[in-house]
């Protein structure tokens, strides 16, 4: 007899274990068995809930996107000016939960998988659209070229994630400071 109410708990455990395993390996070169062991359950149960590794990874990335969205919304709640809005989006990109090594590895895996997996590409495009939209909204009153400045900042954010994944030593504070400095430079040059 199945335990009532356990499915959401087990799904969450599998998603968390997926992110952790990707963080350890630095890629999606993990098995469902490794993920299940880390989550404290059988491989069969992991397959029952998700079907396979790709589905578990997609669920993990959806959770990461939800967490990022929550960070952005929370940061934007405090913003009172367009400048504050831009800083809020930048800061949310490097919040501890979003810039943790395992999460950064998952993002890099998303980028790699997006080249060959349509559903992964769809998630990547959702993220890119939301980031760009939030940046453009903040930059419109501040910049003569909000779209191009948003693209530059988004590319810098993604580039710093890539560097963090490769070096495994990039601090969130240093990354945030780099994007903030680039933002200020763009605003000074664009006015």
SENU-947160 format. One record per residue (C-alpha): residue number from 0; chain; y, x, z. Coordinates in nm, 3 decimals, padded with zeros to 5 digits. Example, Ala and Ser with C-alpha at 12.3 -4.5 7.8 and 13.67 -1.06 7.14 Angstrom:
<nodes>
{seq 0&mol A&north -00.450&east 01.230&up 00.780}
{seq 1&mol A&north -00.106&east 01.367&up 00.714}
</nodes>
This chain:
<nodes>
{seq 0&mol A&north 00.000&east 00.000&up 00.000}
{seq 1&mol A&north 00.337&east 00.153&up -00.100}
{seq 2&mol A&north 00.594&east 00.212&up 00.170}
{seq 3&mol A&north 00.884&east -00.026&up 00.114}
{seq 4&mol A&north 01.222&east 00.139&up 00.072}
{seq 5&mol A&north 01.081&east 00.484&up 00.001}
{seq 6&mol A&north 01.153&east 00.493&up -00.372}
{seq 7&mol A&north 01.529&east 00.564&up -00.345}
{seq 8&mol A&north 01.464&east 00.826&up -00.077}
{seq 9&mol A&north 01.198&east 00.998&up -00.285}
{seq 10&mol A&north 01.407&east 00.982&up -00.603}
{seq 11&mol A&north 01.698&east 01.143&up -00.419}
{seq 12&mol A&north 01.466&east 01.411&up -00.281}
{seq 13&mol A&north 01.337&east 01.486&up -00.631}
{seq 14&mol A&north 01.689&east 01.504&up -00.775}
{seq 15&mol A&north 01.798&east 01.741&up -00.497}
{seq 16&mol A&north 01.484&east 01.950&up -00.544}
{seq 17&mol A&north 01.548&east 01.971&up -00.919}
{seq 18&mol A&north 01.898&east 02.106&up -00.864}
{seq 19&mol A&north 01.768&east 02.354&up -00.606}
{seq 20&mol A&north 01.484&east 02.475&up -00.832}
{seq 21&mol A&north 01.719&east 02.520&up -01.127}
{seq 22&mol A&north 01.948&east 02.714&up -00.894}
{seq 23&mol A&north 01.666&east 02.946&up -00.791}
{seq 24&mol A&north 01.541&east 03.001&up -01.146}
{seq 25&mol A&north 01.878&east 02.985&up -01.321}
{seq 26&mol A&north 01.734&east 02.760&up -01.591}
{seq 27&mol A&north 01.513&east 02.459&up -01.654}
{seq 28&mol A&north 01.215&east 02.697&up -01.658}
{seq 29&mol A&north 01.058&east 02.504&up -01.371}
{seq 30&mol A&north 00.761&east 02.272&up -01.351}
{seq 31&mol A&north 00.742&east 01.920&up -01.216}
{seq 32&mol A&north 00.495&east 02.063&up -00.964}
{seq 33&mol A&north 00.753&east 02.310&up -00.831}
{seq 34&mol A&north 01.012&east 02.035&up -00.807}
{seq 35&mol A&north 00.767&east 01.801&up -00.633}
{seq 36&mol A&north 00.659&east 02.070&up -00.385}
{seq 37&mol A&north 01.021&east 02.142&up -00.295}
{seq 38&mol A&north 01.074&east 01.767&up -00.246}
{seq 39&mol A&north 00.765&east 01.746&up -00.026}
{seq 40&mol A&north 00.559&east 01.518&up -00.248}
{seq 41&mol A&north 00.286&east 01.526&up -00.507}
{seq 42&mol A&north 00.334&east 01.601&up -00.874}
{seq 43&mol A&north 00.182&east 01.261&up -00.954}
{seq 44&mol A&north 00.447&east 01.086&up -00.747}
{seq 45&mol A&north 00.723&east 01.279&up -00.923}
{seq 46&mol A&north 00.579&east 01.173&up -01.259}
{seq 47&mol A&north 00.550&east 00.816&up -01.132}
{seq 48&mol A&north 00.920&east 00.798&up -01.045}
{seq 49&mol A&north 01.064&east 00.983&up -01.344}
{seq 50&mol A&north 00.800&east 01.033&up -01.610}
{seq 51&mol A&north 00.862&east 01.402&up -01.668}
{seq 52&mol A&north 01.082&east 01.704&up -01.621}
{seq 53&mol A&north 01.344&east 01.598&up -01.875}
{seq 54&mol A&north 01.394&east 01.265&up -01.702}
{seq 55&mol A&north 01.422&east 01.431&up -01.360}
{seq 56&mol A&north 01.678&east 01.675&up -01.501}
{seq 57&mol A&north 01.881&east 01.390&up -01.654}
{seq 58&mol A&north 01.877&east 01.209&up -01.320}
{seq 59&mol A&north 01.994&east 01.529&up -01.149}
{seq 60&mol A&north 02.280&east 01.570&up -01.397}
{seq 61&mol A&north 02.381&east 01.206&up -01.355}
{seq 62&mol A&north 02.401&east 01.271&up -00.981}
{seq 63&mol A&north 02.608&east 01.585&up -01.036}
{seq 64&mol A&north 02.842&east 01.386&up -01.264}
{seq 65&mol A&north 02.872&east 01.112&up -00.998}
{seq 66&mol A&north 02.950&east 01.375&up -00.735}
{seq 67&mol A&north 03.212&east 01.534&up -00.961}
{seq 68&mol A&north 03.364&east 01.194&up -01.034}
{seq 69&mol A&north 03.384&east 01.119&up -00.663}
{seq 70&mol A&north 03.556&east 01.455&up -00.600}
{seq 71&mol A&north 03.810&east 01.383&up -00.874}
{seq 72&mol A&north 03.882&east 01.031&up -00.746}
{seq 73&mol A&north 03.916&east 01.154&up -00.388}
{seq 74&mol A&north 04.153&east 01.433&up -00.496}
{seq 75&mol A&north 04.358&east 01.198&up -00.716}
{seq 76&mol A&north 04.407&east 00.951&up -00.430}
{seq 77&mol A&north 04.632&east 01.206&up -00.260}
{seq 78&mol A&north 04.827&east 01.297&up -00.576}
{seq 79&mol A&north 05.179&east 01.156&up -00.596}
{seq 80&mol A&north 05.321&east 01.347&up -00.895}
{seq 81&mol A&north 05.187&east 01.452&up -01.236}
{seq 82&mol A&north 05.176&east 01.811&up -01.107}
{seq 83&mol A&north 04.969&east 01.694&up -00.808}
{seq 84&mol A&north 04.737&east 01.505&up -01.045}
{seq 85&mol A&north 04.674&east 01.818&up -01.251}
{seq 86&mol A&north 04.609&east 02.022&up -00.937}
{seq 87&mol A&north 04.375&east 01.750&up -00.808}
{seq 88&mol A&north 04.161&east 01.763&up -01.123}
{seq 89&mol A&north 04.154&east 02.143&up -01.116}
{seq 90&mol A&north 04.071&east 02.152&up -00.745}
{seq 91&mol A&north 03.794&east 01.893&up -00.783}
{seq 92&mol A&north 03.635&east 02.109&up -01.052}
{seq 93&mol A&north 03.589&east 02.385&up -00.795}
{seq 94&mol A&north 03.512&east 02.176&up -00.486}
{seq 95&mol A&north 03.227&east 02.325&up -00.280}
{seq 96&mol A&north 02.977&east 02.057&up -00.384}
{seq 97&mol A&north 03.066&east 02.098&up -00.752}
{seq 98&mol A&north 03.077&east 02.478&up -00.762}
{seq 99&mol A&north 02.769&east 02.555&up -00.552}
{seq 100&mol A&north 02.544&east 02.811&up -00.725}
{seq 101&mol A&north 02.260&east 02.562&up -00.784}
{seq 102&mol A&north 02.502&east 02.307&up -00.929}
{seq 103&mol A&north 02.659&east 02.570&up -01.154}
{seq 104&mol A&north 02.311&east 02.663&up -01.282}
{seq 105&mol A&north 02.242&east 02.296&up -01.352}
{seq 106&mol A&north 02.565&east 02.273&up -01.553}
{seq 107&mol A&north 02.465&east 02.573&up -01.763}
{seq 108&mol A&north 02.125&east 02.415&up -01.821}
{seq 109&mol A&north 02.302&east 02.097&up -01.933}
{seq 110&mol A&north 02.501&east 02.294&up -02.191}
{seq 111&mol A&north 02.188&east 02.469&up -02.319}
{seq 112&mol A&north 01.983&east 02.148&up -02.333}
{seq 113&mol A&north 02.262&east 01.954&up -02.507}
{seq 114&mol A&north 02.198&east 02.148&up -02.827}
{seq 115&mol A&north 01.856&east 01.990&up -02.873}
{seq 116&mol A&north 01.840&east 01.680&up -02.650}
{seq 117&mol A&north 02.052&east 01.379&up -02.753}
{seq 118&mol A&north 02.060&east 01.221&up -02.406}
{seq 119&mol A&north 02.174&east 01.548&up -02.251}
{seq 120&mol A&north 02.442&east 01.581&up -02.519}
{seq 121&mol A&north 02.558&east 01.228&up -02.433}
{seq 122&mol A&north 02.601&east 01.325&up -02.065}
{seq 123&mol A&north 02.789&east 01.639&up -02.163}
{seq 124&mol A&north 03.024&east 01.439&up -02.385}
{seq 125&mol A&north 03.089&east 01.191&up -02.105}
{seq 126&mol A&north 03.187&east 01.477&up -01.874}
{seq 127&mol A&north 03.405&east 01.643&up -02.139}
{seq 128&mol A&north 03.580&east 01.317&up -02.223}
{seq 129&mol A&north 03.654&east 01.236&up -01.858}
{seq 130&mol A&north 03.781&east 01.585&up -01.780}
{seq 131&mol A&north 04.000&east 01.589&up -02.089}
{seq 132&mol A&north 04.130&east 01.238&up -02.021}
{seq 133&mol A&north 04.220&east 01.318&up -01.660}
{seq 134&mol A&north 04.396&east 01.639&up -01.762}
{seq 135&mol A&north 04.589&east 01.473&up -02.046}
{seq 136&mol A&north 04.703&east 01.193&up -01.817}
{seq 137&mol A&north 04.834&east 01.449&up -01.568}
{seq 138&mol A&north 04.989&east 01.673&up -01.833}
{seq 139&mol A&north 05.160&east 01.409&up -02.047}
{seq 140&mol A&north 05.482&east 01.403&up -01.837}
{seq 141&mol A&north 05.475&east 01.782&up -01.789}
{seq 142&mol A&north 05.391&east 01.922&up -02.130}
{seq 143&mol A&north 05.504&east 01.893&up -02.491}
{seq 144&mol A&north 05.140&east 01.954&up -02.594}
{seq 145&mol A&north 04.926&east 01.774&up -02.334}
{seq 146&mol A&north 04.619&east 01.749&up -02.557}
{seq 147&mol A&north 04.605&east 02.118&up -02.646}
{seq 148&mol A&north 04.690&east 02.223&up -02.291}
{seq 149&mol A&north 04.412&east 01.997&up -02.160}
{seq 150&mol A&north 04.169&east 02.161&up -02.404}
{seq 151&mol A&north 04.272&east 02.508&up -02.288}
{seq 152&mol A&north 04.232&east 02.419&up -01.919}
{seq 153&mol A&north 03.898&east 02.245&up -01.978}
{seq 154&mol A&north 03.770&east 02.547&up -02.173}
{seq 155&mol A&north 03.884&east 02.778&up -01.893}
{seq 156&mol A&north 03.709&east 02.563&up -01.632}
{seq 157&mol A&north 03.386&east 02.565&up -01.834}
{seq 158&mol A&north 03.421&east 02.939&up -01.897}
{seq 159&mol A&north 03.455&east 03.008&up -01.526}
{seq 160&mol A&north 03.140&east 02.805&up -01.463}
{seq 161&mol A&north 02.961&east 03.019&up -01.721}
{seq 162&mol A&north 03.084&east 03.339&up -01.556}
{seq 163&mol A&north 02.979&east 03.208&up -01.215}
{seq 164&mol A&north 02.631&east 03.128&up -01.348}
{seq 165&mol A&north 02.592&east 03.475&up -01.496}
{seq 166&mol A&north 02.747&east 03.675&up -01.213}
{seq 167&mol A&north 02.637&east 03.449&up -00.927}
{seq 168&mol A&north 02.929&east 03.592&up -00.733}
{seq 169&mol A&north 03.236&east 03.400&up -00.854}
{seq 170&mol A&north 03.405&east 03.228&up -00.562}
{seq 171&mol A&north 03.538&east 02.876&up -00.597}
{seq 172&mol A&north 03.872&east 02.993&up -00.458}
{seq 173&mol A&north 03.911&east 03.268&up -00.718}
{seq 174&mol A&north 03.811&east 03.033&up -01.001}
{seq 175&mol A&north 04.051&east 02.763&up -00.879}
{seq 176&mol A&north 04.332&east 03.019&up -00.852}
{seq 177&mol A&north 04.270&east 03.139&up -01.208}
{seq 178&mol A&north 04.295&east 02.788&up -01.351}
{seq 179&mol A&north 04.601&east 02.708&up -01.139}
{seq 180&mol A&north 04.770&east 03.026&up -01.267}
{seq 181&mol A&north 04.683&east 02.936&up -01.627}
{seq 182&mol A&north 04.822&east 02.586&up -01.570}
{seq 183&mol A&north 05.151&east 02.727&up -01.441}
{seq 184&mol A&north 05.173&east 02.969&up -01.734}
{seq 185&mol A&north 05.113&east 02.687&up -01.983}
{seq 186&mol A&north 05.376&east 02.470&up -01.818}
{seq 187&mol A&north 05.634&east 02.751&up -01.817}
{seq 188&mol A&north 05.565&east 02.833&up -02.182}
{seq 189&mol A&north 05.550&east 02.470&up -02.293}
{seq 190&mol A&north 05.881&east 02.344&up -02.156}
</nodes>
